[in-house]
């Protein structure tokens, strides 16, 4: 951490200032340096060989590395800028959609103004796919891409770090542990996001720390408090500053979650071990690969209108974001069949679901360990539960009568004048 970052009184007026070099995305003049890291990363070569040739790699792995290494070097040789790289990413996303989904629907993005910077806040189900689909939608309509918040826990491989920086990702330092240092990092991050939006750069950030592994999407107030810190320094109230950020809530629905059984396993282990769970070293990277490669069924991404007011506190804004997300879920057969299996809806609500869709859901469920079936059904059914809560008015509020807790558990207001650093820095990024 540089001395300039530690100086809370430093005047910084651009997101391109050197003070943000520790967290900002890659620039065009740095692209070749990052591409060289990718081309020379042996762990990337080994990973591709094992992924593409799982059986052969055990016998002729060294030989298979030769064409893979050549392929990577040829691929990076064609890239000279961030835009070049992102066009390659866009092509890869198109192939991923064609090969692993039954179609992706984008709604609401056509109403946005490409001359403004937007803060996209979405529910969080997949480490890389959530920002990927929003980025792809924004690029499809306006030929622009967004800056993406990622946790530094994802930066365990040099090639992964380079790939993310080339794809306009900025870093949330979740590994900082000392409270005073964490608070400085939160201020630093909030400053970077505020300036980026002011300059017209759009940003994606998750509504919560980590994925909603149980399917219960919930905006954490700590994320919103972190965003306000830069506004607080300008003497702006929460409502005034947050209304200026062009916050666009986004609802994401996957018909089938590539990580459903892994999430259920983690929840089961936490239940057996008093909430404790130890990730393996490259578990997040494996989750990213699985999310990209495995079947997702249909996918729906819905963007709302910018939130321009109607709130004064973090809990009120969180309720507005949650309400939009809940009311704009797509009720795919997986949602309804899971809700029916748990006794949450009647036979009439699933009567129109085809035999093919019923078999697809049942076959997927039966392919998993029986002791995880209920957890997986709960995961898929939560959109049904939450939309009913929103439709029944549980998320409604008036400025004089705010429900302090919309989701359980929710972050509480810190006693100090600054948001709790331990909450905010952890809650600001993708897993």
Number of C-alpha atoms within 10 A of each C-alpha: 10 11 9 14 17 15 10 12 9 11 8 15 13 16 20 15 11 13 20 21 13 13 20 23 23 22 15 14 11 15 21 18 12 21 23 15 16 23 20 15 16 15 13 19 23 17 14 17 25 17 12 12 14 13 12 13 18 11 10 12 16 11 12 19 19 12 12 17 20 12 14 16 16 12 14 19 13 11 17 15 16 21 16 16 19 19 14 16 15 17 12 12 17 12 12 15 21 12 15 17 19 13 13 17 13 18 14 14 21 14 12 18 10 17 10 15 20 24 24 26 23 29 26 31 27 25 24 20 16 23 25 21 20 23 22 22 24 20 16 15 13 15 12 16 22 23 24 26 26 27 22 19 17 19 18 13 15 16 22 17 19 21 20 20 24 25 21 20 23 27 25 25 21 23 12 16 12 10 12 11 15 22 22 18 23 28 26 21 26 24 23 25 25 24 17 21 20 19 14 13 21 26 26 28 23 28 30 26 23 18 20 17 21 20 22 22 23 26 30 27 27 30 27 24 28 26 26 27 23 22 21 14 13 10 11 14 15 20 19 16 20 25 18 17 23 20 22 25 24 30 27 25 27 25 21 21 23 23 19 20 19 14 22 22 17 18 19 16 15 14 12 11 10 8 11 12 14 9 9 8 10 13 12 18 18 13 18 17 15 15 20 21 15 16 19 22 18 18 21 20 23 23 25 20 15 18 19 15 14 14 22 16 19 24 25 24 22 24 27 20 24 28 24 21 28 27 17 20 21 21 18 19 20 23 26 22 25 25 24 19 15 13 10 13 16 12 10 8 12 15 8 9 14 11 9 9 14 14 11 13 18 14 11 10 18 10 10 13 10 10 11 17 17 14 21 23 24 21 22 28 25 19 25 22 17 24 21 14 17 18 13 10 11 15 22 17 17 10 11 6 8 17 15 16 16 21 17 8 9 16 19 16 17 13 8 7 7 15 25 21 24 19 23 30 28 23 26 31 28 29 23
